Amino acid sequence: MSDLHRRGDRLVTVVGSAQINEKDPRWDGAFDLGRQLADAGWTVVTGGYRGLMAAAARGAKSVGGATVGLPISSWTHLAPDESHDELWWCDDFSARATHILMSRAVVVL
């Protein structure tokens, strides 16, 4: 078990569209959210890919925060965003949901 698993009480999951890019103003809001969560001592957990979830993870990383991505193993056509400290690979959505339920809070963008 990783140190981040052991810090489950400080995990917050951020979920949102993977289709929104950096040109969209909502991306900046997600980045700021990730930064603020990390500043407050939270580990930011996301789906692990692009879009708003990548924005939140990158925001957290911009201030030295910890990040975790939850990519799906069979999604070989997608590469996880490089902003994550750890990747907790999931076989399916139920495994991903198990990790999300470990979080203290979930933010839906």
N, CA, C and O atoms as a GROMACS GRO file, in nm:
protein
  436
    1MET      N    1   0.084  -0.118   0.000
    1MET     CA    2   0.000   0.000   0.000
    1MET      C    3   0.089   0.124   0.000
    1MET      O    4   0.185   0.132   0.076
    2SER      N    5   0.057   0.221  -0.085
    2SER     CA    6   0.137   0.342  -0.096
    2SER      C    7   0.109   0.438   0.020
    2SER      O    8   0.010   0.423   0.092
    3ASP      N    9   0.198   0.536   0.036
    3ASP     CA   10   0.175   0.639   0.137
    3ASP      C   11   0.046   0.714   0.110
    3ASP      O   12  -0.024   0.753   0.204
    4LEU      N   13   0.014   0.734  -0.018
    4LEU     CA   14  -0.109   0.806  -0.050
    4LEU      C   15  -0.232   0.726  -0.011
    4LEU      O   16  -0.332   0.784   0.032
    5HIS      N   17  -0.228   0.594  -0.024
    5HIS     CA   18  -0.339   0.511   0.024
    5HIS      C   19  -0.356   0.529   0.175
    5HIS      O   20  -0.468   0.536   0.225
    6ARG      N   21  -0.244   0.535   0.246
    6ARG     CA   22  -0.250   0.549   0.391
    6ARG      C   23  -0.304   0.685   0.432
    6ARG      O   24  -0.356   0.700   0.543
    7ARG      N   25  -0.293   0.784   0.345
    7ARG     CA   26  -0.344   0.919   0.376
    7ARG      C   27  -0.485   0.937   0.323
    7ARG      O   28  -0.519   1.046   0.278
    8GLY      N   29  -0.567   0.835   0.328
    8GLY     CA   30  -0.702   0.839   0.272
    8GLY      C   31  -0.788   0.952   0.325
    8GLY      O   32  -0.878   0.999   0.255
    9ASP      N   33  -0.762   0.996   0.448
    9ASP     CA   34  -0.842   1.104   0.504
    9ASP      C   35  -0.813   1.238   0.440
    9ASP      O   36  -0.886   1.334   0.464
   10ARG      N   37  -0.709   1.248   0.360
   10ARG     CA   38  -0.674   1.374   0.293
   10ARG      C   39  -0.685   1.361   0.141
   10ARG      O   40  -0.623   1.438   0.068
   11LEU      N   41  -0.764   1.265   0.094
   11LEU     CA   42  -0.786   1.248  -0.050
   11LEU      C   43  -0.915   1.319  -0.090
   11LEU      O   44  -1.017   1.306  -0.023
   12VAL      N   45  -0.909   1.393  -0.200
   12VAL     CA   46  -1.029   1.452  -0.259
   12VAL      C   47  -1.026   1.417  -0.408
   12VAL      O   48  -0.926   1.440  -0.476
   13THR      N   49  -1.135   1.363  -0.457
   13THR     CA   50  -1.143   1.326  -0.598
   13THR      C   51  -1.212   1.437  -0.675
   13THR      O   52  -1.315   1.490  -0.632
   14VAL      N   53  -1.154   1.472  -0.790
   14VAL     CA   54  -1.212   1.572  -0.879
   14VAL      C   55  -1.246   1.503  -1.010
   14VAL      O   56  -1.158   1.446  -1.075
   15VAL      N   57  -1.372   1.507  -1.049
   15VAL     CA   58  -1.415   1.448  -1.175
   15VAL      C   59  -1.481   1.555  -1.261
   15VAL      O   60  -1.541   1.650  -1.212
   16GLY      N   61  -1.467   1.537  -1.391
   16GLY     CA   62  -1.524   1.632  -1.486
   16GLY      C   63  -1.491   1.590  -1.627
   16GLY      O   64  -1.428   1.486  -1.649
   17SER      N   65  -1.532   1.668  -1.721
   17SER     CA   66  -1.515   1.635  -1.863
   17SER      C   67  -1.369   1.620  -1.902
   17SER      O   68  -1.284   1.702  -1.866
   18ALA      N   69  -1.342   1.515  -1.977
   18ALA     CA   70  -1.209   1.495  -2.034
   18ALA      C   71  -1.196   1.563  -2.169
   18ALA      O   72  -1.090   1.560  -2.230
   19GLN      N   73  -1.303   1.624  -2.216
   19GLN     CA   74  -1.305   1.684  -2.349
   19GLN      C   75  -1.272   1.833  -2.351
   19GLN      O   76  -1.255   1.891  -2.458
   20ILE      N   77  -1.264   1.896  -2.235
   20ILE     CA   78  -1.240   2.041  -2.229
   20ILE      C   79  -1.089   2.067  -2.230
   20ILE      O   80  -1.014   2.006  -2.154
   21ASN      N   81  -1.046   2.158  -2.319
   21ASN     CA   82  -0.902   2.184  -2.331
   21ASN      C   83  -0.864   2.317  -2.267
   21ASN      O   84  -0.948   2.388  -2.213
   22GLU      N   85  -0.736   2.349  -2.273
   22GLU     CA   86  -0.681   2.466  -2.205
   22GLU      C   87  -0.735   2.599  -2.258
   22GLU      O   88  -0.720   2.701  -2.191
   23LYS      N   89  -0.795   2.601  -2.373
   23LYS     CA   90  -0.850   2.725  -2.429
   23LYS      C   91  -0.986   2.761  -2.367
   23LYS      O   92  -1.032   2.874  -2.380
   24ASP      N   93  -1.047   2.666  -2.300
   24ASP     CA   94  -1.179   2.686  -2.239
   24ASP      C   95  -1.160   2.748  -2.101
   24ASP      O   96  -1.076   2.701  -2.024
   25PRO      N   97  -1.237   2.853  -2.066
   25PRO     CA   98  -1.220   2.917  -1.935
   25PRO      C   99  -1.248   2.823  -1.817
   25PRO      O  100  -1.200   2.848  -1.707
   26ARG      N  101  -1.325   2.717  -1.839
   26ARG     CA  102  -1.351   2.622  -1.732
   26ARG      C  103  -1.224   2.546  -1.692
   26ARG      O  104  -1.210   2.499  -1.579
   27TRP      N  105  -1.131   2.535  -1.787
   27TRP     CA  106  -1.004   2.468  -1.759
   27TRP      C  107  -0.928   2.546  -1.651
   27TRP      O  108  -0.872   2.487  -1.559
   28ASP      N  109  -0.928   2.679  -1.664
   28ASP     CA  110  -0.859   2.763  -1.565
   28ASP      C  111  -0.921   2.748  -1.426
   28ASP      O  112  -0.850   2.747  -1.326
   29GLY      N  113  -1.054   2.737  -1.421
   29GLY     CA  114  -1.122   2.717  -1.293
   29GLY      C  115  -1.082   2.586  -1.228
   29GLY      O  116  -1.062   2.580  -1.106
   30ALA      N  117  -1.072   2.480  -1.308
   30ALA     CA  118  -1.031   2.349  -1.255
   30ALA      C  119  -0.886   2.353  -1.208
   30ALA      O  120  -0.852   2.294  -1.106
   31PHE      N  121  -0.800   2.423  -1.282
   31PHE     CA  122  -0.660   2.438  -1.242
   31PHE      C  123  -0.652   2.509  -1.107
   31PHE      O  124  -0.580   2.464  -1.017
   32ASP      N  125  -0.728   2.619  -1.092
   32ASP     CA  126  -0.728   2.693  -0.966
   32ASP      C  127  -0.781   2.608  -0.851
   32ASP      O  128  -0.729   2.616  -0.740
   33LEU      N  129  -0.883   2.528  -0.878
   33LEU     CA  130  -0.937   2.440  -0.775
   33LEU      C  131  -0.830   2.342  -0.728
   33LEU      O  132  -0.810   2.324  -0.608
   34GLY      N  133  -0.761   2.278  -0.821
   34GLY     CA  134  -0.655   2.185  -0.785
   34GLY      C  135  -0.546   2.252  -0.704
   34GLY      O  136  -0.496   2.195  -0.606
   35ARG      N  137  -0.509   2.372  -0.743
   35ARG     CA  138  -0.407   2.448  -0.669
   35ARG      C  139  -0.453   2.476  -0.527
   35ARG      O  140  -0.378   2.456  -0.431
   36GLN      N  141  -0.576   2.522  -0.512
   36GLN     CA  142  -0.629   2.554  -0.379
   36GLN      C  143  -0.642   2.430  -0.290
   36GLN      O  144  -0.614   2.435  -0.171
   37LEU      N  145  -0.685   2.319  -0.349
   37LEU     CA  146  -0.696   2.196  -0.271
   37LEU      C  147  -0.558   2.151  -0.222
   37LEU      O  148  -0.542   2.113  -0.106
   38ALA      N  149  -0.459   2.156  -0.310
   38ALA     CA  150  -0.323   2.117  -0.270
   38ALA      C  151  -0.267   2.212  -0.166
   38ALA      O  152  -0.202   2.169  -0.071
   39ASP      N  153  -0.292   2.341  -0.183
   39ASP     CA  154  -0.247   2.440  -0.083
   39ASP      C  155  -0.305   2.410   0.055
   39ASP      O  156  -0.242   2.436   0.158
   40ALA      N  157  -0.426   2.354   0.057
   40ALA     CA  158  -0.492   2.321   0.183
   40ALA      C  159  -0.451   2.183   0.236
   40ALA      O  160  -0.503   2.137   0.338
   41GLY      N  161  -0.358   2.117   0.165
   41GLY     CA  162  -0.306   1.990   0.215
   41GLY      C  163  -0.374   1.865   0.162
   41GLY      O  164  -0.350   1.756   0.212
   42TRP      N  165  -0.460   1.880   0.062
   42TRP     CA  166  -0.532   1.765   0.006
   42TRP      C  167  -0.452   1.699  -0.106
   42TRP      O  168  -0.382   1.767  -0.181
   43THR      N  169  -0.461   1.567  -0.116
   43THR     CA  170  -0.411   1.494  -0.231
   43THR      C  171  -0.524   1.490  -0.334
   43THR      O  172  -0.635   1.448  -0.302
   44VAL      N  173  -0.496   1.534  -0.456
   44VAL     CA  174  -0.597   1.542  -0.561
   44VAL      C  175  -0.597   1.413  -0.642
   44VAL      O  176  -0.495   1.375  -0.701
   45VAL      N  177  -0.711   1.346  -0.645
   45VAL     CA  178  -0.732   1.223  -0.720
   45VAL      C  179  -0.822   1.256  -0.839
   45VAL      O  180  -0.923   1.324  -0.823
   46THR      N  181  -0.784   1.208  -0.958
   46THR     CA  182  -0.866   1.230  -1.077
   46THR      C  183  -0.876   1.100  -1.157
   46THR      O  184  -0.815   0.999  -1.121
   47GLY      N  185  -0.952   1.105  -1.263
   47GLY     CA  186  -0.962   0.990  -1.352
   47GLY      C  187  -0.831   0.955  -1.419
   47GLY      O  188  -0.812   0.842  -1.465
   48GLY      N  189  -0.741   1.051  -1.424
   48GLY     CA  190  -0.607   1.024  -1.473
   48GLY      C  191  -0.577   1.069  -1.615
   48GLY      O  192  -0.463   1.059  -1.661
   49TYR      N  193  -0.678   1.117  -1.683
   49TYR     CA  194  -0.656   1.154  -1.823
   49TYR      C  195  -0.657   1.305  -1.842
   49TYR      O  196  -0.609   1.378  -1.755
   50ARG      N  197  -0.710   1.352  -1.951
   50ARG     CA  198  -0.701   1.495  -1.987
   50ARG      C  199  -0.824   1.573  -1.940
   50ARG      O  200  -0.901   1.526  -1.857
   51GLY      N  201  -0.838   1.692  -1.994
   51GLY     CA  202  -0.955   1.775  -1.965
   51GLY      C  203  -0.950   1.839  -1.828
   51GLY      O  204  -0.844   1.872  -1.775
   52LEU      N  205  -1.069   1.856  -1.770
   52LEU     CA  206  -1.079   1.924  -1.641
   52LEU      C  207  -1.005   1.849  -1.531
   52LEU      O  208  -0.952   1.911  -1.438
   53MET      N  209  -1.001   1.717  -1.541
   53MET     CA  210  -0.930   1.640  -1.440
   53MET      C  211  -0.780   1.663  -1.448
   53MET      O  212  -0.713   1.673  -1.345
   54ALA      N  213  -0.726   1.672  -1.569
   54ALA     CA  214  -0.584   1.705  -1.586
   54ALA      C  215  -0.557   1.846  -1.536
   54ALA      O  216  -0.452   1.872  -1.475
   55ALA      N  217  -0.649   1.938  -1.560
   55ALA     CA  218  -0.632   2.075  -1.513
   55ALA      C  219  -0.621   2.079  -1.361
   55ALA      O  220  -0.534   2.147  -1.307
   56ALA      N  221  -0.708   2.006  -1.292
   56ALA     CA  222  -0.704   2.003  -1.145
   56ALA      C  223  -0.573   1.942  -1.096
   56ALA      O  224  -0.511   1.993  -1.002
   57ALA      N  225  -0.530   1.834  -1.159
   57ALA     CA  226  -0.404   1.769  -1.119
   57ALA      C  227  -0.286   1.861  -1.145
   57ALA      O  228  -0.195   1.871  -1.062
   58ARG      N  229  -0.285   1.928  -1.258
   58ARG     CA  230  -0.174   2.020  -1.289
   58ARG      C  231  -0.173   2.138  -1.193
   58ARG      O  232  -0.066   2.185  -1.153
   59GLY      N  233  -0.291   2.186  -1.155
   59GLY     CA  234  -0.299   2.293  -1.057
   59GLY      C  235  -0.239   2.250  -0.924
   59GLY      O  236  -0.164   2.325  -0.861
   60ALA      N  237  -0.272   2.129  -0.882
   60ALA     CA  238  -0.215   2.076  -0.758
   60ALA      C  239  -0.063   2.064  -0.768
   60ALA      O  240   0.009   2.101  -0.675
   61LYS      N  241  -0.015   2.014  -0.880
   61LYS     CA  242   0.130   1.999  -0.899
   61LYS      C  243   0.202   2.133  -0.903
   61LYS      O  244   0.318   2.142  -0.864
   62SER      N  245   0.133   2.237  -0.950
   62SER     CA  246   0.197   2.369  -0.962
   62SER      C  247   0.239   2.426  -0.827
   62SER      O  248   0.325   2.514  -0.821
   63VAL      N  249   0.179   2.376  -0.720
   63VAL     CA  250   0.217   2.422  -0.586
   63VAL      C  251   0.278   2.309  -0.504
   63VAL      O  252   0.285   2.316  -0.381
   64GLY      N  253   0.324   2.204  -0.573
   64GLY     CA  254   0.391   2.093  -0.505
   64GLY      C  255   0.299   1.993  -0.440
   64GLY      O  256   0.343   1.914  -0.357
   65GLY      N  257   0.171   1.996  -0.477
   65GLY     CA  258   0.075   1.902  -0.419
   65GLY      C  259   0.089   1.762  -0.475
   65GLY      O  260   0.151   1.741  -0.579
   66ALA      N  261   0.032   1.666  -0.404
   66ALA     CA  262   0.033   1.525  -0.446
   66ALA      C  263  -0.090   1.496  -0.532
   66ALA      O  264  -0.198   1.548  -0.509
   67THR      N  265  -0.070   1.410  -0.633
   67THR     CA  266  -0.179   1.376  -0.725
   67THR      C  267  -0.180   1.227  -0.753
   67THR      O  268  -0.076   1.160  -0.753
   68VAL      N  269  -0.300   1.176  -0.778
   68VAL     CA  270  -0.320   1.035  -0.812
   68VAL      C  271  -0.415   1.029  -0.931
   68VAL      O  272  -0.517   1.098  -0.933
   69GLY      N  273  -0.381   0.947  -1.029
   69GLY     CA  274  -0.469   0.922  -1.142
   69GLY      C  275  -0.526   0.782  -1.133
   69GLY      O  276  -0.460   0.690  -1.083
   70LEU      N  277  -0.649   0.764  -1.183
   70LEU     CA  278  -0.716   0.634  -1.181
   70LEU      C  279  -0.747   0.587  -1.323
   70LEU      O  280  -0.864   0.575  -1.359
   71PRO      N  281  -0.645   0.560  -1.403
   71PRO     CA  282  -0.672   0.516  -1.540
   71PRO      C  283  -0.727   0.373  -1.546
   71PRO      O  284  -0.706   0.293  -1.455
   72ILE      N  285  -0.797   0.344  -1.655
   72ILE     CA  286  -0.854   0.212  -1.679
   72ILE      C  287  -0.756   0.130  -1.764
   72ILE      O  288  -0.715   0.175  -1.871
   73SER      N  289  -0.718   0.013  -1.716
   73SER     CA  290  -0.616  -0.069  -1.781
   73SER      C  291  -0.645  -0.100  -1.928
   73SER      O  292  -0.554  -0.098  -2.010
   74SER      N  293  -0.770  -0.127  -1.961
   74SER     CA  294  -0.803  -0.167  -2.098
   74SER      C  295  -0.810  -0.050  -2.196
   74SER      O  296  -0.824  -0.070  -2.316
   75TRP      N  297  -0.802   0.072  -2.146
   75TRP     CA  298  -0.808   0.189  -2.233
   75TRP      C  299  -0.670   0.218  -2.290
   75TRP      O  300  -0.610   0.321  -2.259
   76THR      N  301  -0.620   0.130  -2.372
   76THR     CA  302  -0.486   0.142  -2.427
   76THR      C  303  -0.473   0.254  -2.529
   76THR      O  304  -0.362   0.294  -2.564
   77HIS      N  305  -0.586   0.305  -2.577
   77HIS     CA  306  -0.585   0.414  -2.675
   77HIS      C  307  -0.562   0.551  -2.609
   77HIS      O  308  -0.544   0.651  -2.679
   78LEU      N  309  -0.563   0.556  -2.476
   78LEU     CA  310  -0.543   0.681  -2.404
   78LEU      C  311  -0.419   0.671  -2.316
   78LEU      O  312  -0.391   0.567  -2.256
   79ALA      N  313  -0.346   0.780  -2.309
   79ALA     CA  314  -0.230   0.786  -2.219
   79ALA      C  315  -0.267   0.872  -2.098
   79ALA      O  316  -0.325   0.980  -2.115
   80PRO      N  317  -0.235   0.826  -1.979
   80PRO     CA  318  -0.262   0.908  -1.860
   80PRO      C  319  -0.186   1.041  -1.867
   80PRO      O  320  -0.077   1.049  -1.923
   81ASP      N  321  -0.246   1.143  -1.808
   81ASP     CA  322  -0.179   1.273  -1.800
   81ASP      C  323  -0.055   1.259  -1.713
   81ASP      O  324  -0.057   1.190  -1.611
   82GLU      N  325   0.051   1.323  -1.753
   82GLU     CA  326   0.179   1.309  -1.683
   82GLU      C  327   0.188   1.384  -1.551
   82GLU      O  328   0.292   1.381  -1.486
   83SER      N  329   0.083   1.451  -1.511
   83SER     CA  330   0.086   1.532  -1.389
   83SER      C  331   0.069   1.451  -1.260
   83SER      O  332   0.074   1.509  -1.152
   84HIS      N  333   0.050   1.321  -1.270
   84HIS     CA  334   0.021   1.241  -1.151
   84HIS      C  335   0.147   1.181  -1.088
   84HIS      O  336   0.236   1.132  -1.157
   85ASP      N  337   0.152   1.188  -0.956
   85ASP     CA  338   0.261   1.125  -0.881
   85ASP      C  339   0.248   0.974  -0.885
   85ASP      O  340   0.346   0.901  -0.896
   86GLU      N  341   0.124   0.928  -0.876
   86GLU     CA  342   0.096   0.785  -0.877
   86GLU      C  343  -0.021   0.757  -0.971
   86GLU      O  344  -0.110   0.840  -0.989
   87LEU      N  345  -0.019   0.638  -1.029
   87LEU     CA  346  -0.132   0.588  -1.107
   87LEU      C  347  -0.181   0.462  -1.038
   87LEU      O  348  -0.105   0.368  -1.018
   88TRP      N  349  -0.308   0.461  -1.000
   88TRP     CA  350  -0.369   0.342  -0.943
   88TRP      C  351  -0.454   0.280  -1.054
   88TRP      O  352  -0.570   0.315  -1.071
   89TRP      N  353  -0.394   0.189  -1.129
   89TRP     CA  354  -0.460   0.129  -1.245
   89TRP      C  355  -0.583   0.051  -1.202
   89TRP      O  356  -0.580  -0.024  -1.104
   90CYS      N  357  -0.691   0.068  -1.276
   90CYS     CA  358  -0.819   0.004  -1.246
   90CYS      C  359  -0.858  -0.088  -1.361
   90CYS      O  360  -0.840  -0.054  -1.478
   91ASP      N  361  -0.910  -0.204  -1.327
   91ASP     CA  362  -0.956  -0.298  -1.430
   91ASP      C  363  -1.087  -0.254  -1.492
   91ASP      O  364  -1.114  -0.286  -1.608
   92ASP      N  365  -1.169  -0.183  -1.416
   92ASP     CA  366  -1.302  -0.143  -1.466
   92ASP      C  367  -1.353  -0.026  -1.380
   92ASP      O  368  -1.285   0.023  -1.291
   93PHE      N  369  -1.476   0.016  -1.412
   93PHE     CA  370  -1.534   0.129  -1.339
   93PHE      C  371  -1.562   0.097  -1.193
   93PHE      O  372  -1.555   0.187  -1.108
   94SER      N  373  -1.594  -0.027  -1.161
   94SER     CA  374  -1.620  -0.058  -1.020
   94SER      C  375  -1.492  -0.047  -0.936
   94SER      O  376  -1.497  -0.003  -0.822
   95ALA      N  377  -1.379  -0.087  -0.993
   95ALA     CA  378  -1.252  -0.070  -0.922
   95ALA      C  379  -1.220   0.078  -0.905
   95ALA      O  380  -1.170   0.120  -0.801
   96ARG      N  381  -1.249   0.156  -1.008
   96ARG     CA  382  -1.227   0.301  -0.999
   96ARG      C  383  -1.317   0.361  -0.891
   96ARG      O  384  -1.273   0.445  -0.812
   97ALA      N  385  -1.442   0.317  -0.887
   97ALA     CA  386  -1.536   0.367  -0.787
   97ALA      C  387  -1.489   0.335  -0.645
   97ALA      O  388  -1.508   0.414  -0.553
   98THR      N  389  -1.427   0.219  -0.627
   98THR     CA  390  -1.374   0.182  -0.497
   98THR      C  391  -1.270   0.283  -0.451
   98THR      O  392  -1.270   0.323  -0.335
   99HIS      N  393  -1.181   0.323  -0.541
   99HIS     CA  394  -1.080   0.424  -0.507
   99HIS      C  395  -1.146   0.558  -0.478
   99HIS      O  396  -1.107   0.627  -0.383
  100ILE      N  397  -1.244   0.595  -0.558
  100ILE     CA  398  -1.312   0.723  -0.537
  100ILE      C  399  -1.380   0.725  -0.400
  100ILE      O  400  -1.379   0.828  -0.332
  101LEU      N  401  -1.438   0.613  -0.360
  101LEU     CA  402  -1.506   0.606  -0.231
  101LEU      C  403  -1.410   0.615  -0.113
  101LEU      O  404  -1.454   0.637   0.000
  102MET      N  405  -1.280   0.597  -0.138
  102MET     CA  406  -1.179   0.616  -0.032
  102MET      C  407  -1.158   0.764  -0.001
  102MET      O  408  -1.105   0.799   0.104
  103SER      N  409  -1.201   0.849  -0.092
  103SER     CA  410  -1.180   0.994  -0.075
  103SER      C  411  -1.272   1.049   0.033
  103SER      O  412  -1.381   0.997   0.058
  104ARG      N  413  -1.226   1.155   0.094
  104ARG     CA  414  -1.307   1.225   0.193
  104ARG      C  415  -1.420   1.304   0.125
  104ARG      O  416  -1.528   1.322   0.181
  105ALA      N  417  -1.392   1.350   0.001
  105ALA     CA  418  -1.490   1.430  -0.072
  105ALA      C  419  -1.471   1.406  -0.222
  105ALA      O  420  -1.364   1.367  -0.268
  106VAL      N  421  -1.578   1.431  -0.296
  106VAL     CA  422  -1.573   1.425  -0.443
  106VAL      C  423  -1.628   1.556  -0.496
  106VAL      O  424  -1.736   1.601  -0.457
  107VAL      N  425  -1.552   1.618  -0.587
  107VAL     CA  426  -1.594   1.742  -0.651
  107VAL      C  427  -1.626   1.709  -0.796
  107VAL      O  428  -1.542   1.655  -0.868
  108VAL      N  429  -1.747   1.741  -0.838
  108VAL     CA  430  -1.789   1.717  -0.976
  108VAL      C  431  -1.794   1.851  -1.048
  108VAL      O  432  -1.866   1.942  -1.009
  109LEU      N  433  -1.714   1.860  -1.156
  109LEU     CA  434  -1.709   1.984  -1.234
  109LEU      C  435  -1.796   1.971  -1.357
  109LEU      O  436  -1.805   2.065  -1.437
   0.00000   0.00000   0.00000
